[in-house]
């Protein structure tokens, strides 16, 4: 998949199978990648996550519909 789009919301599948919706905030000056959980409103960086997750697709605005991402050679591979 290409780099996520800043401020776009993505459907994220956690290792438990739960799907969350995170807004991609992009990198900071230290190159840490930041996200916002749209439900809890918590901001966090990828380095702080303690579990596996993957981007399932770009969120279309409806909870059940996502656009599939193209597989890539990075950690966001589906």
DOVO-909994 format. One record per residue: chain; y, z, x of N, C-alpha, C in turn. Coordinates in steps of 0.2 Angstrom, whole numbers, plus 5000, padded with zeros to 4 digits. Atoms other than C-alpha are relative to their C-alpha. Example, Ala and Ser with C-alpha at 12.3 -4.5 7.8 and 13.67 -1.06 7.14 Angstrom:
// residues 2
chain / n_yy / n_zz / n_xx / ca_yy / ca_zz / ca_xx / c_yy / c_zz / c_xx
A / 4994 / 5000 / 5004 / 4978 / 5039 / 5062 / 5006 / 5000 / 5004
A / 4994 / 4999 / 4996 / 4995 / 5036 / 5068 / 5005 / 5003 / 4996
This chain:
// residues 78
chain / n_yy / n_zz / n_xx / ca_yy / ca_zz / ca_xx / c_yy / c_zz / c_xx
A / 4994 / 5000 / 5004 / 5000 / 5000 / 5000 / 5006 / 5000 / 5004
A / 4993 / 5000 / 4997 / 5018 / 4997 / 5005 / 5003 / 5008 / 5000
A / 4997 / 4994 / 5000 / 5029 / 5012 / 5009 / 5002 / 5002 / 4993
A / 4998 / 4998 / 5007 / 5033 / 5022 / 4993 / 5008 / 4999 / 5000
A / 4993 / 5001 / 5001 / 5050 / 5018 / 4985 / 5004 / 5007 / 4999
A / 4996 / 4993 / 5000 / 5063 / 5032 / 4987 / 5002 / 5000 / 4992
A / 4998 / 4997 / 5007 / 5066 / 5041 / 4970 / 4995 / 4997 / 4995
A / 5005 / 5002 / 5004 / 5051 / 5032 / 4962 / 4995 / 5005 / 4998
A / 5005 / 4994 / 5001 / 5038 / 5043 / 4953 / 4993 / 4996 / 5000
A / 5007 / 5002 / 4999 / 5020 / 5041 / 4957 / 4995 / 5004 / 4997
A / 5006 / 4996 / 5002 / 5004 / 5046 / 4949 / 4996 / 5002 / 5006
A / 5004 / 4998 / 4994 / 4995 / 5057 / 4962 / 4994 / 5004 / 4998
A / 5006 / 4997 / 5002 / 4977 / 5062 / 4961 / 4998 / 5005 / 5006
A / 5002 / 4995 / 4996 / 4973 / 5079 / 4969 / 4992 / 5000 / 5001
A / 5007 / 5000 / 4998 / 4956 / 5082 / 4977 / 4996 / 5003 / 4994
A / 5004 / 4997 / 5006 / 4951 / 5092 / 4961 / 4999 / 4995 / 4995
A / 5000 / 5005 / 5005 / 4954 / 5076 / 4951 / 5006 / 5001 / 4995
A / 4994 / 4999 / 5004 / 4969 / 5083 / 4943 / 5006 / 4994 / 5002
A / 4995 / 5005 / 4999 / 4983 / 5070 / 4941 / 5007 / 5003 / 4999
A / 4993 / 4997 / 5000 / 5001 / 5075 / 4945 / 5005 / 4994 / 5001
A / 4995 / 5005 / 5000 / 5017 / 5065 / 4944 / 5006 / 5003 / 5005
A / 4995 / 4998 / 4995 / 5028 / 5066 / 4960 / 5005 / 4995 / 5001
A / 4994 / 5005 / 4998 / 5045 / 5058 / 4964 / 5000 / 5000 / 5008
A / 4999 / 5000 / 4993 / 5046 / 5052 / 4982 / 5007 / 5000 / 5002
A / 4993 / 4999 / 4998 / 5061 / 5058 / 4990 / 5002 / 4997 / 5007
A / 4999 / 5003 / 4994 / 5058 / 5050 / 5007 / 5001 / 5005 / 5006
A / 4999 / 4996 / 4994 / 5060 / 5056 / 5025 / 5006 / 5004 / 5001
A / 4994 / 4997 / 4998 / 5072 / 5068 / 5032 / 5002 / 4999 / 5007
A / 4998 / 5002 / 4993 / 5081 / 5068 / 5049 / 4994 / 5002 / 5005
A / 5006 / 4998 / 4995 / 5065 / 5076 / 5057 / 4994 / 4996 / 4998
A / 5005 / 5004 / 5002 / 5054 / 5063 / 5049 / 4995 / 5003 / 4996
A / 5004 / 4997 / 5005 / 5046 / 5075 / 5037 / 5001 / 4996 / 4993
A / 5000 / 5004 / 5007 / 5041 / 5066 / 5020 / 5001 / 5005 / 4995
A / 4999 / 4995 / 5005 / 5048 / 5075 / 5005 / 4998 / 4997 / 4993
A / 5002 / 5002 / 5007 / 5042 / 5074 / 4987 / 5002 / 5006 / 4995
A / 4998 / 4996 / 5006 / 5047 / 5082 / 4970 / 4995 / 5000 / 4995
A / 5005 / 5000 / 5005 / 5034 / 5088 / 4958 / 5004 / 5000 / 4993
A / 4996 / 5001 / 5006 / 5041 / 5082 / 4941 / 4999 / 5005 / 4995
A / 5001 / 4994 / 5005 / 5033 / 5096 / 4931 / 5003 / 5006 / 5002
A / 4998 / 4993 / 4997 / 5037 / 5111 / 4942 / 5007 / 5000 / 5003
A / 4993 / 5001 / 4997 / 5053 / 5104 / 4949 / 5000 / 5003 / 5007
A / 5000 / 4998 / 4994 / 5047 / 5110 / 4966 / 5000 / 4994 / 5005
A / 5000 / 5005 / 4994 / 5052 / 5100 / 4982 / 4995 / 5003 / 5005
A / 5004 / 4998 / 4995 / 5040 / 5100 / 4996 / 4999 / 4994 / 5005
A / 5002 / 5006 / 4995 / 5035 / 5090 / 5012 / 4993 / 5000 / 5001
A / 5008 / 5002 / 4999 / 5018 / 5082 / 5016 / 4997 / 5005 / 5004
A / 5003 / 4995 / 4995 / 5016 / 5094 / 5030 / 4998 / 5007 / 4997
A / 5001 / 4994 / 5003 / 5016 / 5109 / 5019 / 4994 / 5000 / 4995
A / 5006 / 5000 / 5004 / 5001 / 5103 / 5008 / 4994 / 5002 / 5003
A / 5006 / 4998 / 4997 / 4985 / 5111 / 5010 / 4993 / 4997 / 4997
A / 5006 / 5004 / 5004 / 4973 / 5099 / 5000 / 5001 / 4993 / 5001
A / 5000 / 5007 / 4999 / 4969 / 5081 / 5000 / 5003 / 4997 / 4993
A / 4997 / 5004 / 5006 / 4978 / 5069 / 4988 / 5001 / 4993 / 5002
A / 4999 / 5007 / 4999 / 4981 / 5051 / 4985 / 5004 / 4997 / 4995
A / 4996 / 5003 / 5005 / 4993 / 5040 / 4977 / 4996 / 4995 / 4996
A / 5004 / 5004 / 5004 / 4985 / 5032 / 4962 / 5004 / 4994 / 4997
A / 4995 / 5005 / 5002 / 5000 / 5021 / 4957 / 5007 / 5002 / 4998
A / 4993 / 4999 / 5002 / 5018 / 5019 / 4952 / 5000 / 5002 / 4993
A / 5000 / 4997 / 5007 / 5021 / 5029 / 4936 / 5005 / 4996 / 4996
A / 4996 / 5005 / 5004 / 5027 / 5018 / 4922 / 5004 / 5003 / 4995
A / 4996 / 4996 / 5005 / 5035 / 5032 / 4912 / 4996 / 5002 / 4994
A / 5005 / 4997 / 5005 / 5020 / 5035 / 4901 / 4995 / 5004 / 5004
A / 5005 / 4996 / 4996 / 5008 / 5049 / 4907 / 4993 / 4996 / 5001
A / 5007 / 5003 / 4999 / 4992 / 5038 / 4904 / 5000 / 4993 / 5004
A / 5000 / 5006 / 4997 / 4998 / 5022 / 4912 / 5003 / 5000 / 5007
A / 4998 / 5001 / 4993 / 5000 / 5018 / 4930 / 4999 / 4993 / 5002
A / 5002 / 5006 / 4997 / 5001 / 5002 / 4940 / 4997 / 5001 / 5006
A / 5004 / 4999 / 4994 / 4988 / 5001 / 4953 / 5003 / 4998 / 5006
A / 4997 / 5001 / 4994 / 4994 / 5001 / 4971 / 4995 / 4995 / 5004
A / 5004 / 5004 / 4996 / 4987 / 4988 / 4983 / 4997 / 5005 / 5006
A / 5002 / 4996 / 4994 / 4975 / 4996 / 4996 / 5003 / 4998 / 5006
A / 4997 / 5001 / 4994 / 4982 / 4998 / 5013 / 4996 / 5004 / 5005
A / 5004 / 4997 / 4995 / 4977 / 5005 / 5030 / 5004 / 5007 / 5002
A / 4997 / 4994 / 4999 / 4987 / 5021 / 5028 / 4997 / 5006 / 4996
A / 5003 / 4994 / 5003 / 4984 / 5038 / 5021 / 5001 / 4999 / 4992
A / 5000 / 5001 / 5007 / 4989 / 5032 / 5004 / 4995 / 4995 / 4997
A / 5005 / 5005 / 5003 / 4974 / 5020 / 5002 / 4997 / 5003 / 4994
A / 5003 / 4998 / 5006 / 4966 / 5021 / 4985 / 4992 / 4999 / 5001
